[in-house]
Amino acid sequence: MKLGKRAALIVVDVQNDFCPGGALPVPEGDKVVPLLNDYIETFLREGAPIYLTQDWHPADHISFKERGGVWPPHCVQGTEGAAFHPGLALPEQGVIVPKGSSPNEDAYSGFQGTGLAARLKRQGIRRLFIGGLATDYCVKETVLDALREGFETVLLEDASRGVEVKPGDTQRALSEMEQAGAHTVRIGELKVA
């Protein structure tokens, strides 16, 4: 799989609350960090854009159980839980894309209400490489929206982990993404143009 021209990296929600010890931990969520750092380094070397989505919820967000949602409070604006994992090599030129910041709108996808698709298209981006947390929720929805927006979309399979609310959720998400047209890659298979 070649990186190619007109490619961008999207790192999804690698935040403290989604890692072990957080409010809504993804099992082994922190294991994606060194792999994503390798991808970030590769994209930086190639001068390719890097975007990082960030759950940025108000304290009364609709997805929280107190409001009838399914999740415990997580990634509340300005808290340590909403911060990126300290081991993630945040690139200086990386663009942070906050999502889920309206109290009454849920947003799993990095494209939902963020203007990300229009920005990528203005840059002439055609191929997206997407990884992070969690495979069966925000990564999946970001991948599916990327495909709907017409981008060639590649899941960083080794740099994504699922939360597995129900056993098999991650595998079902992988199948759904592949059936929708996503490709998968691992760091050793990525070639630069």
Backbone bond lengths (Angstrom), bond angles and torsions (degrees), N, CA, C in turn:
res aa  C-N    CA-C-N  psi(-1)  N-CA   C-N-CA  omega(-1)  CA-C   N-CA-C  phi
1 M - - - 1.461 - - 1.522 108.30 -
2 K 1.326 116.67 120.36 1.459 120.69 -179.77 1.520 110.75 -91.76
3 L 1.330 113.96 141.53 1.457 119.71 175.45 1.530 108.84 -63.00
4 G 1.309 116.67 -50.42 1.460 121.23 175.56 1.515 113.40 71.46
5 K 1.308 114.49 169.89 1.464 120.69 175.48 1.523 108.18 -76.81
6 R 1.314 115.86 161.99 1.460 121.69 176.39 1.532 113.07 61.42
7 A 1.345 115.92 35.49 1.467 121.46 178.30 1.523 109.66 -110.45
8 A 1.322 116.39 152.16 1.464 122.07 174.80 1.524 109.17 -140.15
9 L 1.315 115.04 154.03 1.463 123.04 177.45 1.526 108.70 -104.89
10 I 1.328 115.87 134.02 1.470 120.79 172.90 1.526 108.15 -120.58
11 V 1.323 116.00 116.85 1.463 123.41 177.08 1.526 106.36 -98.90
12 V 1.333 116.32 120.74 1.462 121.33 -172.09 1.538 111.94 -100.81
13 D 1.316 116.13 115.11 1.479 124.52 162.64 1.532 115.58 51.41
14 V 1.327 117.60 44.91 1.468 119.39 177.66 1.531 107.15 -86.81
15 Q 1.346 113.74 76.97 1.460 123.30 -172.30 1.520 110.36 -117.38
16 N 1.322 114.98 156.87 1.462 120.32 -175.26 1.521 113.50 -55.60
17 D 1.322 117.87 -39.69 1.467 119.19 -177.52 1.519 112.91 -66.58
18 F 1.329 118.58 -19.39 1.459 121.65 179.10 1.532 112.45 -96.34
19 C 1.323 116.88 2.36 1.464 121.57 179.83 1.529 109.23 -108.50
20 P 1.326 118.30 163.32 1.463 120.58 -179.81 1.529 111.35 -49.95
21 G 1.335 115.45 132.70 1.459 121.67 -177.14 1.515 113.17 94.41
22 G 1.339 117.55 -10.10 1.457 121.58 -179.36 1.512 112.38 -86.76
23 A 1.329 115.45 178.24 1.465 121.97 -176.46 1.525 112.78 -69.71
24 L 1.327 117.10 -28.17 1.464 122.15 -177.09 1.534 107.98 -140.57
25 P 1.352 116.41 67.52 1.464 119.44 -169.64 1.533 113.32 -73.61
26 V 1.310 114.22 135.99 1.456 122.10 170.08 1.529 106.20 -87.78
27 P 1.341 118.54 127.26 1.464 118.90 179.53 1.531 110.59 -52.95
28 E 1.329 115.31 125.93 1.469 122.36 -179.65 1.535 112.08 58.80
29 G 1.339 116.55 27.77 1.453 119.76 179.35 1.512 113.35 -58.26
30 D 1.342 116.49 -32.80 1.463 119.85 -179.47 1.531 112.64 -70.71
31 K 1.326 117.27 -14.52 1.481 120.38 -179.28 1.531 112.05 -69.19
32 V 1.337 117.14 -16.97 1.470 119.06 178.90 1.528 111.34 -76.46
33 V 1.333 117.37 -19.29 1.467 120.23 -170.73 1.528 112.74 -60.75
34 P 1.356 120.34 -53.27 1.466 117.97 -179.26 1.525 113.09 -62.01
35 L 1.332 117.25 -34.83 1.467 120.07 178.89 1.526 110.73 -68.66
36 L 1.328 116.44 -44.00 1.465 118.97 177.24 1.525 111.08 -62.93
37 N 1.337 116.95 -35.40 1.468 119.27 176.02 1.525 111.27 -61.26
38 D 1.331 116.86 -37.37 1.473 120.45 176.03 1.524 110.87 -64.40
39 Y 1.330 116.68 -43.55 1.471 119.85 177.48 1.533 110.34 -63.43
40 I 1.323 116.73 -44.17 1.467 120.82 179.53 1.521 110.04 -57.83
41 E 1.324 116.52 -45.80 1.475 120.93 179.62 1.530 110.99 -60.11
42 T 1.323 116.42 -42.35 1.468 120.84 179.19 1.528 110.78 -62.92
43 F 1.320 116.73 -46.13 1.467 120.09 -179.02 1.525 111.23 -67.04
44 L 1.331 117.18 -36.87 1.467 120.38 176.43 1.525 111.00 -62.11
45 R 1.337 116.08 -44.34 1.483 120.00 179.25 1.519 111.59 -59.24
46 E 1.334 115.65 -34.91 1.465 120.24 -177.82 1.532 112.67 -87.71
47 G 1.327 116.55 -2.77 1.460 120.06 -179.10 1.520 113.41 70.22
48 A 1.338 116.23 23.08 1.467 120.95 -178.76 1.530 109.92 -87.77
49 P 1.340 117.52 145.17 1.470 120.71 -179.33 1.529 112.44 -65.03
50 I 1.328 114.34 148.75 1.466 121.71 178.80 1.522 108.29 -128.79
51 Y 1.325 115.72 128.12 1.460 122.77 177.99 1.520 108.61 -119.02
52 L 1.337 116.76 143.88 1.459 121.57 179.10 1.524 107.92 -128.90
53 T 1.340 116.41 114.19 1.460 118.28 177.07 1.526 109.05 -80.55
54 Q 1.333 115.06 152.32 1.456 120.79 -176.37 1.525 109.02 -144.77
55 D 1.348 115.98 115.79 1.464 118.99 170.58 1.532 106.70 -58.35
56 W 1.320 116.83 130.31 1.470 120.86 -174.17 1.528 107.62 -141.74
57 H 1.341 113.70 72.22 1.456 120.45 -169.73 1.530 112.84 -89.16
58 P 1.345 116.23 142.65 1.465 118.87 167.18 1.532 108.85 -70.31
59 A 1.323 116.78 161.77 1.472 121.21 -175.21 1.524 112.66 -63.35
60 D 1.340 117.55 -20.37 1.468 121.03 -178.88 1.530 111.20 -111.45
61 H 1.327 117.03 38.15 1.468 120.55 -175.29 1.529 111.97 -65.46
62 I 1.316 115.17 145.04 1.466 122.78 -175.67 1.529 113.56 -62.53
63 S 1.332 118.20 -22.87 1.466 120.60 -179.64 1.523 113.01 -78.82
64 F 1.327 117.70 -9.85 1.464 121.52 -176.86 1.532 110.43 -81.55
65 K 1.322 116.00 146.06 1.472 121.92 -176.92 1.522 112.45 -54.81
66 E 1.324 117.16 -36.50 1.467 120.94 -179.33 1.526 112.11 -60.46
67 R 1.351 116.47 -22.54 1.465 120.92 -179.88 1.521 111.34 -107.08
68 G 1.324 115.68 12.47 1.459 119.68 179.02 1.515 113.79 92.67
69 G 1.340 117.43 4.98 1.458 121.45 177.03 1.518 111.54 -79.55
70 V 1.308 116.22 -172.95 1.469 120.62 -175.37 1.525 113.41 -104.37
71 W 1.345 118.12 -9.26 1.461 120.22 -171.63 1.525 111.98 -112.01
72 P 1.332 116.46 151.76 1.465 118.87 168.89 1.538 108.64 -68.92
73 P 1.338 118.11 159.45 1.461 119.01 176.62 1.541 110.14 -54.76
74 H 1.329 115.23 134.53 1.467 120.37 -178.33 1.529 108.91 -154.63
75 C 1.318 115.42 154.37 1.471 122.90 175.46 1.527 111.77 48.90
76 V 1.330 115.20 45.34 1.460 120.18 178.26 1.532 108.60 -74.14
77 Q 1.316 115.15 133.66 1.462 122.26 -175.91 1.523 112.05 -46.23
78 G 1.327 115.28 129.66 1.457 121.15 174.81 1.516 116.02 81.02
79 T 1.341 118.12 -0.16 1.469 120.10 -179.87 1.527 110.06 -94.47
80 E 1.323 114.82 164.24 1.468 120.65 177.50 1.528 110.62 -63.48
81 G 1.339 116.46 -31.93 1.463 120.23 179.00 1.518 112.95 -64.07
82 A 1.330 116.59 -29.66 1.467 120.67 -179.94 1.527 112.45 -82.06
83 A 1.338 116.89 -14.07 1.470 120.66 -178.78 1.531 110.67 -69.18
84 F 1.323 115.80 153.20 1.459 119.94 174.89 1.525 109.49 -65.69
85 H 1.335 116.02 151.47 1.464 121.32 176.86 1.531 108.43 -53.81
86 P 1.350 117.44 133.96 1.466 119.42 -174.60 1.532 113.84 -62.60
87 G 1.323 117.47 -21.87 1.460 119.85 179.81 1.516 114.35 -84.30
88 L 1.333 117.14 -9.05 1.463 120.61 -178.59 1.524 109.03 -73.63
89 A 1.319 116.14 127.29 1.474 122.01 -177.52 1.524 109.08 -80.41
90 L 1.331 116.05 82.93 1.461 120.73 -178.38 1.524 109.91 -66.68
91 P 1.331 116.99 116.86 1.461 118.18 -179.90 1.522 110.91 -75.37
92 E 1.326 115.58 143.86 1.460 120.76 -178.68 1.523 111.35 -56.61
93 Q 1.333 115.87 -39.00 1.471 119.56 -177.58 1.527 112.89 -90.30
94 G 1.336 117.08 4.50 1.460 120.04 177.03 1.520 110.96 -66.02
95 V 1.317 116.09 144.06 1.466 121.93 -179.27 1.522 108.65 -104.31
96 I 1.332 116.13 121.67 1.463 120.62 179.20 1.526 108.66 -87.16
97 V 1.338 115.14 131.52 1.467 122.26 -177.44 1.527 107.90 -116.98
98 P 1.352 118.24 95.64 1.465 119.50 178.28 1.520 110.64 -71.60
99 K 1.330 116.02 143.94 1.469 120.23 179.23 1.519 109.87 -142.12
100 G 1.340 115.61 159.70 1.459 120.07 179.54 1.514 112.72 68.77
101 S 1.342 117.50 29.66 1.460 120.33 -174.87 1.528 113.70 -90.90
102 S 1.327 117.21 -4.92 1.462 120.42 175.20 1.527 108.81 -92.97
103 P 1.327 119.20 133.82 1.466 120.08 -174.81 1.524 114.34 -61.43
104 N 1.324 117.47 -27.76 1.463 120.48 -172.76 1.522 114.64 -107.20
105 E 1.330 117.15 11.22 1.470 120.20 178.70 1.511 110.21 -129.93
106 D 1.321 115.42 126.79 1.451 119.96 174.00 1.517 108.23 -83.21
107 A 1.315 116.81 154.12 1.467 120.10 179.98 1.520 108.75 -154.01
108 Y 1.325 115.50 98.38 1.461 119.37 175.26 1.526 110.68 -82.60
109 S 1.307 116.46 -37.91 1.469 121.39 -175.28 1.523 111.80 -82.41
110 G 1.325 115.39 142.10 1.457 121.42 174.26 1.519 112.97 -66.69
111 F 1.329 116.99 -10.22 1.463 120.81 179.54 1.528 112.49 -94.88
112 Q 1.329 117.06 -14.81 1.465 120.65 -171.97 1.521 111.58 -77.27
113 G 1.324 115.12 108.56 1.457 120.90 176.90 1.514 115.39 71.76
114 T 1.340 117.52 18.01 1.474 120.28 -174.85 1.525 114.10 -111.42
115 G 1.340 117.99 -15.22 1.458 120.02 -175.50 1.520 113.58 74.38
116 L 1.330 117.09 10.68 1.466 120.93 -175.79 1.522 112.55 -63.55
117 A 1.316 118.07 -42.85 1.470 120.27 -177.51 1.523 110.62 -59.79
118 A 1.317 116.94 -46.33 1.469 120.67 -179.14 1.524 110.61 -62.97
119 R 1.309 116.79 -40.29 1.469 120.17 179.83 1.528 111.17 -63.83
120 L 1.322 116.89 -45.23 1.465 120.89 179.34 1.536 110.85 -62.35
121 K 1.310 115.84 -42.08 1.471 119.49 -179.53 1.527 111.36 -65.70
122 R 1.338 116.77 -38.04 1.467 119.99 176.12 1.524 111.53 -61.15
123 Q 1.341 116.11 -31.78 1.466 120.83 178.86 1.526 112.27 -80.84
124 G 1.313 116.64 -4.91 1.464 119.47 -178.08 1.514 114.13 78.35
125 I 1.326 117.15 17.75 1.470 121.22 -179.64 1.526 109.20 -72.67
126 R 1.325 114.65 136.24 1.473 119.66 178.82 1.526 113.22 -122.08
127 R 1.336 116.59 -25.00 1.468 120.37 -176.66 1.520 109.32 -123.86
128 L 1.335 116.09 130.58 1.461 121.86 -179.78 1.521 110.48 -116.35
129 F 1.305 115.33 136.71 1.461 123.29 173.40 1.523 106.02 -111.62
130 I 1.346 116.51 122.52 1.467 121.17 -170.18 1.526 110.53 -128.20
131 G 1.338 116.01 130.68 1.461 121.05 175.68 1.517 110.05 -153.12
132 G 1.329 116.44 169.51 1.455 120.81 178.16 1.511 112.48 136.67
133 L 1.341 116.05 -139.71 1.456 122.76 -173.55 1.533 110.69 -129.58
134 A 1.277 117.73 140.09 1.452 128.38 -12.00 1.532 108.32 -106.86
135 T 1.333 115.38 147.26 1.463 121.58 -175.53 1.519 112.19 -51.11
136 D 1.333 116.20 -41.43 1.460 120.93 -171.97 1.534 113.47 -89.61
137 Y 1.326 117.94 2.96 1.468 120.69 177.00 1.529 110.51 -132.99
138 C 1.323 117.45 -92.21 1.469 119.61 -170.77 1.533 113.16 -68.18
139 V 1.318 117.93 -35.56 1.467 119.22 176.56 1.526 109.56 -65.85
140 K 1.324 116.04 -47.84 1.472 119.96 -179.82 1.521 111.23 -58.15
141 E 1.315 117.49 -49.08 1.466 120.20 -176.99 1.529 111.70 -65.99
142 T 1.334 117.06 -34.26 1.471 120.33 177.01 1.527 110.09 -67.80
143 V 1.327 116.80 -42.82 1.477 121.19 177.66 1.526 110.37 -61.88
144 L 1.328 117.19 -47.68 1.467 119.93 -177.71 1.528 111.47 -64.16
145 D 1.335 117.29 -39.78 1.463 119.76 177.13 1.529 111.16 -67.02
146 A 1.329 117.31 -37.44 1.467 120.29 177.37 1.526 110.15 -59.62
147 L 1.319 116.30 -42.83 1.468 120.55 178.23 1.524 110.62 -64.69
148 R 1.329 116.85 -42.95 1.478 120.60 178.52 1.527 111.52 -61.57
149 E 1.327 116.04 -31.44 1.467 120.99 179.92 1.528 112.34 -81.46
150 G 1.344 116.27 -2.07 1.458 119.85 174.82 1.518 115.66 92.64
151 F 1.323 117.95 9.70 1.462 120.41 178.05 1.529 110.32 -84.08
152 E 1.335 116.49 141.45 1.459 119.02 165.64 1.526 105.37 -68.38
153 T 1.318 116.91 128.79 1.461 120.25 -167.76 1.524 111.06 -126.51
154 V 1.330 114.67 131.03 1.459 122.31 -176.69 1.527 108.49 -124.40
155 L 1.327 116.68 122.54 1.457 122.35 176.24 1.529 109.13 -85.37
156 L 1.323 116.19 130.15 1.463 121.61 173.84 1.534 106.92 -82.10
157 E 1.299 114.82 87.68 1.464 120.39 -170.12 1.522 112.69 -61.63
158 D 1.332 116.88 -38.07 1.465 119.99 -178.18 1.524 112.39 -76.95
159 A 1.330 117.51 -18.30 1.463 121.89 -175.83 1.527 111.18 -110.23
160 S 1.331 116.15 31.67 1.462 122.64 176.22 1.524 108.32 -136.70
161 R 1.311 116.84 145.76 1.468 122.25 176.30 1.523 108.47 -137.36
162 G 1.344 115.25 148.54 1.452 120.88 -179.44 1.515 112.46 -101.62
163 V 1.339 115.78 155.33 1.458 120.99 179.74 1.535 110.74 -85.29
164 E 1.347 117.48 -25.21 1.470 121.64 174.20 1.530 113.08 56.84
165 V 1.322 117.15 55.70 1.467 119.66 174.15 1.528 108.95 -57.38
166 K 1.332 115.56 -43.90 1.468 121.17 172.19 1.516 107.24 -116.06
167 P 1.355 117.66 138.21 1.459 119.85 178.94 1.528 110.85 -53.86
168 G 1.321 115.95 133.84 1.459 120.88 179.38 1.521 114.23 93.76
169 D 1.358 117.72 -4.78 1.466 120.47 -179.23 1.524 112.21 -57.94
170 T 1.325 116.33 -40.97 1.475 119.22 -177.26 1.517 110.73 -65.38
171 Q 1.328 116.37 -45.34 1.467 119.11 -179.97 1.526 111.50 -64.70
172 R 1.330 116.35 -38.35 1.469 119.48 176.65 1.529 110.84 -63.43
173 A 1.323 116.36 -39.89 1.469 120.34 178.60 1.528 110.67 -64.40
174 L 1.326 117.01 -42.86 1.472 120.82 178.49 1.527 110.43 -60.00
175 S 1.325 115.91 -44.68 1.468 120.21 179.27 1.523 111.10 -62.85
176 E 1.333 116.53 -42.25 1.466 120.84 -179.34 1.534 110.82 -63.21
177 M 1.320 116.58 -42.73 1.467 120.29 179.44 1.525 111.36 -65.06
178 E 1.325 116.12 -43.89 1.475 119.63 179.98 1.527 111.14 -65.42
179 Q 1.329 117.28 -41.53 1.467 120.38 178.69 1.520 111.66 -64.44
180 A 1.340 117.04 -28.77 1.469 121.08 178.68 1.524 112.03 -79.11
181 G 1.356 116.23 -10.84 1.467 119.23 176.23 1.517 115.70 117.36
182 A 1.334 117.87 3.84 1.464 119.76 179.02 1.525 110.31 -75.04
183 H 1.322 115.86 146.23 1.458 122.99 171.41 1.526 107.08 -97.64
184 T 1.327 117.10 165.17 1.463 120.48 174.37 1.521 108.82 -125.68
185 V 1.334 114.56 152.79 1.463 119.89 178.40 1.520 108.48 -148.51
186 R 1.313 114.99 155.46 1.461 122.55 171.74 1.523 106.96 -120.57
187 I 1.330 116.52 158.26 1.461 120.62 -170.72 1.528 112.87 -54.59
188 G 1.320 117.86 -37.67 1.467 119.97 -178.66 1.520 113.53 -70.89
189 E 1.333 116.55 -15.60 1.466 120.55 -178.21 1.530 112.78 -95.53
190 L 1.344 116.74 -6.42 1.464 120.50 -175.73 1.517 109.83 -84.76
191 K 1.324 114.76 123.97 1.468 121.40 178.79 1.526 108.27 -112.19
192 V 1.315 114.91 145.01 1.459 117.64 175.16 1.522 108.85 -87.52
193 A 1.326 115.37 156.20 1.471 120.73 -175.42 1.522 111.25 -66.82
